[in-house]
């Protein structure tokens, strides 16, 4: 079964400085994080919770594509997407 993203919910994880979201592979939840620096494109002033969530929403399709590519490389317990995943 392919990885899907049926739940549009996302949240900011202050400790990780990342946005957390879930993918699903059949009945299994797959946790993902996308680092704030990947969302801010290197602009440190855009790493606030509000800025990160807005950036995530604006780039949701690209983020889901990067998450799918990372998931296809091998199974892990969590996936952390960095700026390198969007190049």
Buried (B, 14 or more C-beta within 10 A) or exposed (E): EEBEBEEEEBEBEEEEBBBBBBBBEEEEEBEBBBBBBBBBEEEEEBBEBEBBBEBBEEBBEEBBEBBBEBBEEEEEEEBBBBBEBBE
